[in-house]
Amino acid sequence: MFLEMEEISRGGGRGGMGVFGPGPGGQCVCINPNCGYKVPHQRGVPCNTLKCSKCGSPMIRER
């Protein structure tokens, strides 16, 4: 299997982080889609198990 150099530089090869890797800042966050409140994501703790401290709604992971 041969990949074009452009594909490799874009992360098109195997072993990349995929869509679930940290963003450009390297830090994922949990966000409340209702009020916009954000907290840093903690490894091993799914965002949807957290409740927003401002309004009590469930958080989601921002990608």
C-alpha positions as CSV (number, residue, x, y, z in Angstrom):
1,M,0.0,0.0,0.0
2,F,1.5,3.3,-1.1
3,L,0.2,6.7,0.0
4,E,0.9,9.9,-1.8
5,M,3.1,12.3,0.2
6,E,0.3,14.8,0.4
7,E,-2.0,12.1,2.1
8,I,0.7,11.3,4.7
9,S,1.2,15.0,5.5
10,R,-2.5,15.4,6.1
11,G,-2.7,12.4,8.4
12,G,-4.3,10.2,5.8
13,G,-2.1,7.2,6.7
14,R,-2.7,4.7,9.4
15,G,-2.0,5.3,13.0
16,G,-3.2,8.9,13.1
17,M,-5.1,10.3,16.1
18,G,-8.4,10.4,14.1
19,V,-11.3,12.6,15.0
20,F,-11.1,12.0,18.7
21,G,-7.6,13.5,19.3
22,P,-7.1,16.8,21.1
23,G,-7.5,20.0,19.1
24,P,-4.8,22.5,18.1
25,G,-4.4,23.6,21.8
26,G,-3.9,20.0,22.9
27,Q,-6.7,20.2,25.4
28,C,-10.2,18.8,25.0
29,V,-13.1,20.4,26.9
30,C,-16.6,19.5,28.1
31,I,-19.1,22.1,27.1
32,N,-22.7,22.7,27.9
33,P,-24.6,23.3,24.7
34,N,-27.4,25.2,26.5
35,C,-25.4,27.9,28.2
36,G,-21.9,27.5,26.8
37,Y,-20.1,26.8,30.1
38,K,-16.8,24.9,29.5
39,V,-14.6,22.8,31.8
40,P,-11.4,20.9,30.9
41,H,-12.0,17.3,30.0
42,Q,-10.5,14.7,32.4
43,R,-9.3,11.5,31.0
44,G,-11.5,8.6,31.9
45,V,-14.5,10.8,32.8
46,P,-17.0,11.0,30.0
47,C,-18.4,14.5,29.6
48,N,-22.0,13.3,29.4
49,T,-21.7,12.1,33.1
50,L,-21.0,15.7,34.2
51,K,-23.7,18.3,35.1
52,C,-23.2,21.9,34.4
53,S,-22.5,23.9,37.6
54,K,-24.4,26.9,36.2
55,C,-27.6,25.4,34.9
56,G,-27.5,21.6,35.8
57,S,-27.8,20.4,32.2
58,P,-25.6,17.5,30.9
59,M,-22.2,18.4,29.3
60,I,-20.9,17.2,26.0
61,R,-17.4,16.8,24.6
62,E,-16.3,19.6,22.3
63,R,-14.2,18.3,19.4
